Amino acid sequence: MNGRGAPAAGRVAWWLVPLVLVGAWGAWAVFEVPAEAPPAPIAAAPDPPARPSPAPPQAATQRPPSSAEGERVRQEQLALWQKRLDLAQTTLDDYRQATRYPPGSQPLALHADQAFPNQPVEEERPLAAPGTKGDAKAVLRTSQERVFVQGEESVRFTVSARDAAGAALPLRVVRASAAELSPPNTGSLYPVVPLSLNDEGSQGDAVAGDGTFSVQLQPKTAGFGGLFGQIRVEAVLQVQGEQGVAAFDVFYTPEPPAVWNGGVREALEDGSLHFFLKAKVQEAGRYVVKARVDDANGVPFALLGFNDEVPQGDQEFRMTLFGKLVRDGQPAFPLVVRDVDAFLLRPDAFPDRSLMPRLAGKVHASQEYAVAGFADAEWSSEERTRYLTELGRDVEIAKEQVERLGR
C-alpha cells in the first residue's frame, strides 16, 4: 500500500466511479476506481464523445466548378466528408451500444475487477527500504484479505520473498506493527501495536515452514475499537542481508451506519427483476450498494448497483436486473445474488465512507422465470435521448454532404 489516503491495490475503480467510454466511444468503465473506491452519484448517461468540428462553409454549400482541378477538389472534399460520416456513425453506434443498459445493471463481464470482491489483494514489489527502488534480485510477494474493514471483521496479511526465477528466499522479520495513520498535523490517540508476523502456523499463518509469513489483525480487539480511520501495518524484513519494508493500509469503520434487516424480496415489474434488500438505516445519507448475480450454473452474469439518498428507518435498497440484459444474456434460472457490499458515502471527508456489514457468498436465490417474460427495450432517459439525437444529427449532416458531393 502506498500513500496516505489511497491503498495501492484494491481501490480500483468502483463501478459507481464516473463512467467513461472505451474506443471511439466504447463501453462503460465504472463504479472502479480501484475496486473499492466510491463512485460518484450515478448519472443518467455519460457525456457524449467530442463531435467532429464543422468543415469550412464553402465545402458544405458549394460544389467546385466542373474542371480537372475542380474535380480533384471535389474528390478530396468527398473523401473528407465520407470519413466524417464514418466517424459520426461509429460514434452514434458505439454510444447506443454502451448505454443500452442502465448504469445500475451491467454485464459483469465488463467489470471483471469487481466480480469477486472478497478475494485477497495480491502484489509483487522489489525488496526496498522507504524512498528507494530496491534490489530486483529479491522480490516480495504480499497479500491482504481486504482493504476496508468493519466492526468485528479481521484482515490477514502475508509476505514471502522470491528470487528472479520465482524460487523462495530465506526471509527474516525484524519487526512488524500496526498503528493509526492519522491526518496531517494530527496526533494519534492510539498506541503502536506489535504484530507477530510469523511462519509458525499460528496467529493467522496457515502453514508452518512454507516460507510465507502471515498475521491476522482484528482492529476491534487489537486496540483500535474506537478508531474510524486508517491503520497502517508495517513490517521490516531482511533477505540475504538486505533490509526492506512491506506496508499495508486498511480503513476501519467501528460502527455501521446501517445494518441488514430481514433478507431479500423480489418482484418482476415492468419487464425487469427487482431485488429489494432490507436494511435498518441509522444514519441518513447517500448509500452505495453493489451486488453480483450468477446464473444457475454459477456463471457470473450481472453487476447490480444502488446509489441514492436514503432516510433513516426501515428501508429497502432496490437492485434492478434490467430486462434487456436478461434477454440479451439468456442466463439460466434461478439466479443467485451474492457478495453484497455497501457503504454510506461521506463526501469531502476522510475516510470517504462508513461501511455496512458485508454479505459474503450467496445472499438470495431467485424464482424461476421465462426469459421471454422480460422486456427487450433499451434503457431510456432524457439525457440519453438528447445525446442520441445530437449524435444522429451529426450523421445526417455528414450524409447530406456526401450525397451532395457525390452527385
ZAMIZA-890392 format. One record per residue (C-alpha): residue in three letters; x, y, z. Coordinates in steps of 0.05 Angstrom, whole numbers, padded with zeros to 5 digits, always signed. Layout:
<rotis>
ALAXYZ/...
</rotis>
This chain:
<rotis>
MET+00000+00000+00000/ASN+00029+00068-00019/GLY+00006+00137+00003/ARG-00036+00161+00059/GLY-00105+00164+00031/ALA-00106+00111-00024/PRO-00088+00037-00020/ALA-00040+00012-00073/ALA-00089-00041-00096/GLY-00160-00060-00086/ARG-00188+00011-00095/VAL-00194+00004-00170/ALA-00250+00035-00197/TRP-00316+00021-00162/TRP-00369+00017-00217/LEU-00402+00075-00190/VAL-00338+00119-00204/PRO-00352+00166-00262/LEU-00363+00125-00325/VAL-00322+00134-00388/LEU-00327+00105-00458/VAL-00275+00058-00489/GLY-00251+00061-00562/ALA-00285+00111-00608/TRP-00337+00114-00553/GLY-00331+00045-00522/ALA-00364+00011-00464/TRP-00378+00036-00394/ALA-00319+00036-00346/VAL-00345+00041-00277/PHE-00365+00045-00201/GLU-00275+00029-00202/VAL-00231+00060-00190/PRO-00193+00014-00152/ALA-00242-00040-00134/GLU-00268-00009-00072/ALA-00265+00065-00088/PRO-00333+00101-00083/PRO-00368+00121-00147/ALA-00397+00189-00155/PRO-00473+00192-00156/ILE-00499+00155-00216/ALA-00512+00200-00276/ALA-00566+00183-00326/ALA-00514+00174-00381/PRO-00442+00191-00395/ASP-00421+00253-00432/PRO-00420+00242-00507/PRO-00355+00239-00545/ALA-00329+00302-00578/ARG-00366+00317-00642/PRO-00327+00329-00706/SER-00311+00402-00719/PRO-00351+00435-00776/ALA-00319+00439-00844/PRO-00308+00506-00879/PRO-00375+00536-00902/GLN-00358+00532-00976/ALA-00344+00457-00971/ALA-00414+00447-00944/THR-00451+00494-00991/GLN-00415+00497-01057/ARG-00397+00445-01109/PRO-00330+00460-01143/PRO-00331+00483-01216/SER-00330+00429-01269/SER-00256+00424-01287/ALA-00198+00378-01274/GLU-00176+00419-01214/GLY-00248+00426-01190/GLU-00257+00350-01196/ARG-00195+00339-01154/VAL-00221+00386-01101/ARG-00289+00354-01103/GLN-00259+00284-01093/GLU-00218+00310-01034/GLN-00279+00341-01002/LEU-00320+00278-01015/ALA-00266+00235-00982/LEU-00264+00282-00922/TRP-00339+00281-00912/GLN-00341+00205-00921/LYS-00291+00199-00864/ARG-00333+00246-00822/LEU-00395+00205-00838/ASP-00359+00140-00818/LEU-00335+00172-00753/ALA-00403+00201-00736/GLN-00438+00135-00750/THR-00388+00096-00708/THR-00394+00145-00651/LEU-00470+00140-00653/ASP-00470+00064-00656/ASP-00418+00057-00600/TYR-00455+00105-00555/ARG-00522+00069-00566/GLN-00489+00002-00552/ALA-00453+00026-00489/THR-00516+00056-00459/ARG-00568+00004-00476/TYR-00569-00019-00403/PRO-00575+00028-00343/PRO-00512+00043-00301/GLY-00540+00003-00243/SER-00550-00061-00284/GLN-00488-00080-00323/PRO-00458-00144-00352/LEU-00409-00170-00300/ALA-00360-00187-00356/LEU-00349-00113-00367/HIS-00329-00105-00293/ALA-00286-00166-00281/ASP-00245-00129-00228/GLN-00309-00126-00185/ALA-00333-00197-00196/PHE-00302-00226-00133/PRO-00293-00170-00082/ASN-00273-00216-00025/GLN-00211-00245-00058/PRO-00144-00223-00027/VAL-00107-00163-00056/GLU-00041-00190-00081/GLU+00022-00152-00102/GLU+00095-00161-00121/ARG+00148-00109-00107/PRO+00224-00107-00101/LEU+00253-00111-00032/ALA+00266-00038-00016/ALA+00275+00010+00042/PRO+00228+00070+00043/GLY+00245+00120-00012/THR+00289+00072-00052/LYS+00276+00028-00113/GLY+00306-00033-00080/ASP+00343-00093-00107/ALA+00307-00130-00162/LYS+00343-00194-00142/ALA+00295-00201-00084/VAL+00220-00193-00095/LEU+00167-00190-00040/ARG+00101-00224-00053/THR+00047-00195-00008/SER-00028-00203+00002/GLN-00083-00176+00046/GLU-00153-00203+00053/ARG-00188-00136+00047/VAL-00175-00061+00047/PHE-00240-00038+00081/VAL-00255-00069+00149/GLN-00318-00061+00191/GLY-00337-00079+00262/GLU-00311-00147+00283/GLU-00281-00164+00216/SER-00208-00183+00213/VAL-00157-00180+00158/ARG-00100-00228+00143/PHE-00033-00205+00115/THR+00021-00249+00082/VAL+00091-00237+00056/SER+00144-00281+00024/ALA+00209-00269-00013/ARG+00227-00296-00082/ASP+00286-00291-00129/ALA+00281-00270-00203/ALA+00263-00342-00222/GLY+00208-00346-00171/ALA+00244-00391-00122/ALA+00234-00379-00047/LEU+00287-00340-00010/PRO+00300-00342+00065/LEU+00262-00286+00099/ARG+00271-00256+00168/VAL+00221-00209+00201/VAL+00258-00156+00240/ARG+00194-00126+00268/ALA+00121-00115+00250/SER+00069-00068+00278/ALA+00002-00034+00267/ALA-00012+00039+00280/GLU-00062+00093+00264/LEU-00043+00134+00203/SER-00072+00199+00227/PRO-00087+00261+00184/PRO-00031+00313+00175/ASN-00016+00355+00236/THR-00058+00309+00279/GLY-00031+00265+00334/SER-00054+00194+00343/LEU-00093+00174+00404/TYR-00077+00100+00393/PRO-00013+00064+00411/VAL+00031+00026+00363/VAL+00012-00048+00367/PRO+00066-00102+00356/LEU+00046-00158+00309/SER+00071-00229+00306/LEU+00084-00237+00231/ASN+00106-00310+00231/ASP+00116-00375+00192/GLU+00099-00420+00251/GLY+00027-00437+00234/SER-00003-00391+00287/GLN-00037-00322+00293/GLY-00062-00324+00221/ASP-00006-00365+00189/ALA-00037-00423+00150/VAL+00023-00470+00142/ALA+00085-00472+00185/GLY+00152-00471+00149/ASP+00127-00457+00078/GLY+00165-00392+00071/THR+00102-00349+00074/PHE+00097-00306+00136/SER+00027-00286+00159/VAL-00011-00249+00213/GLN-00085-00236+00228/LEU-00107-00167+00252/GLN-00175-00154+00283/PRO-00177-00078+00295/LYS-00232-00082+00348/THR-00193-00129+00393/ALA-00124-00101+00376/GLY-00136-00034+00408/PHE-00169+00004+00351/GLY-00241-00009+00370/GLY-00258+00065+00374/LEU-00220+00086+00312/PHE-00256+00110+00250/GLY-00198+00119+00203/GLN-00136+00088+00172/ILE-00090+00036+00201/ARG-00021+00021+00172/VAL+00012-00047+00181/GLU+00086-00044+00170/ALA+00138-00099+00170/VAL+00214-00090+00168/LEU+00242-00150+00131/GLN+00311-00178+00117/VAL+00330-00221+00057/GLN+00402-00245+00047/GLY+00429-00188+00090/GLU+00388-00134+00055/GLN+00331-00098+00091/GLY+00266-00072+00063/VAL+00196-00054+00085/ALA+00127-00081+00067/ALA+00068-00036+00085/PHE-00007-00048+00082/ASP-00065+00001+00094/VAL-00135-00014+00119/PHE-00193+00033+00131/TYR-00234+00016+00192/THR-00307+00031+00208/PRO-00323+00012+00281/GLU-00399+00023+00279/PRO-00441+00014+00216/PRO-00488+00070+00192/ALA-00540+00017+00174/VAL-00549-00058+00183/TRP-00583-00111+00141/ASN-00651-00128+00168/GLY-00696-00184+00143/GLY-00668-00213+00079/VAL-00688-00201+00007/ARG-00754-00199-00031/GLU-00761-00198-00106/ALA-00812-00175-00158/LEU-00816-00178-00233/GLU-00843-00110-00252/ASP-00844-00071-00318/GLY-00803-00126-00351/SER-00745-00124-00302/LEU-00729-00165-00240/HIS-00721-00124-00176/PHE-00686-00148-00113/PHE-00704-00109-00050/LEU-00651-00114+00004/LYS-00680-00096+00071/ALA-00640-00053+00119/LYS-00647-00012+00182/VAL-00615+00056+00168/GLN-00588+00092+00229/GLU-00554+00149+00192/ALA-00588+00182+00132/GLY-00548+00199+00070/ARG-00524+00173+00003/TYR-00514+00098+00003/VAL-00476+00060-00049/VAL-00491-00015-00055/LYS-00463-00067-00103/ALA-00487-00139-00114/ARG-00464-00194-00161/VAL-00511-00241-00197/ASP-00493-00311-00223/ASP-00536-00356-00264/ALA-00558-00426-00243/ASN-00494-00456-00270/GLY-00450-00409-00228/VAL-00432-00365-00288/PRO-00421-00293-00267/PHE-00475-00253-00302/ALA-00491-00183-00276/LEU-00466-00127-00231/LEU-00523-00090-00197/GLY-00517-00023-00164/PHE-00555+00025-00120/ASN-00533+00097-00110/ASP-00583+00144-00077/GLU-00603+00184-00017/VAL-00636+00142+00038/PRO-00673+00167+00100/GLN-00669+00138+00170/GLY-00712+00079+00190/ASP-00731+00012+00158/GLN-00714+00017+00085/GLU-00705-00026+00022/PHE-00647-00019-00026/ARG-00676-00035-00095/MET-00626-00071-00141/THR-00654-00078-00212/LEU-00635-00132-00262/PHE-00653-00097-00327/GLY-00699-00135-00373/LYS-00659-00127-00437/LEU-00596-00151-00402/VAL-00633-00216-00387/ARG-00660-00221-00458/ASP-00591-00210-00488/GLY-00552-00253-00438/GLN-00602-00312-00434/PRO-00580-00334-00363/ALA-00602-00400-00334/PHE-00652-00391-00277/PRO-00655-00389-00217/LEU-00606-00332-00209/VAL-00563-00324-00147/VAL-00549-00256-00114/ARG-00482-00258-00078/ASP-00426-00216-00048/VAL-00463-00152-00029/ASP-00423-00093-00002/ALA-00450-00025+00017/PHE-00428+00039+00050/LEU-00452+00109+00067/LEU-00414+00159+00024/ARG-00380+00215+00062/PRO-00363+00269+00011/ASP-00302+00313+00026/ALA-00285+00272+00088/PHE-00233+00221+00108/PRO-00246+00164+00107/ASP-00294+00174+00049/ARG-00343+00120+00071/SER-00376+00086+00130/LEU-00383+00012+00117/MET-00444-00031+00126/PRO-00430-00105+00144/ARG-00412-00142+00080/LEU-00456-00200+00058/ALA-00406-00251+00032/GLY-00425-00311-00011/LYS-00496-00330-00031/VAL-00548-00280-00007/HIS-00611-00298-00045/ALA-00635-00346-00099/SER-00689-00321-00147/GLN-00751-00356-00171/GLU-00755-00389-00239/TYR-00773-00341-00296/ALA-00781-00349-00370/VAL-00732-00304-00407/ALA-00788-00285-00455/GLY-00823-00251-00396/PHE-00770-00196-00393/ALA-00774-00132-00432/ASP-00729-00125-00494/ALA-00728-00049-00497/GLU-00664-00010-00488/TRP-00655+00035-00428/SER-00682+00105-00438/SER-00670+00171-00403/GLU-00677+00244-00422/GLU-00602+00252-00425/ARG-00591+00190-00467/THR-00645+00211-00516/ARG-00615+00280-00522/TYR-00546+00253-00536/LEU-00572+00203-00587/THR-00609+00259-00622/GLU-00547+00303-00625/LEU-00502+00247-00650/GLY-00555+00227-00701/ARG-00556+00299-00726/ASP-00481+00294-00739/VAL-00494+00232-00781/GLU-00548+00266-00822/ILE-00505+00328-00835/ALA-00447+00286-00859/LYS-00493+00242-00901/GLU-00523+00303-00936/GLN-00454+00329-00955/VAL-00432+00260-00981/GLU-00494+00257-01024/ARG-00485+00329-01048/LEU-00413+00319-01068/GLY-00426+00251-01098/ARG-00477+00275-01150/
</rotis>
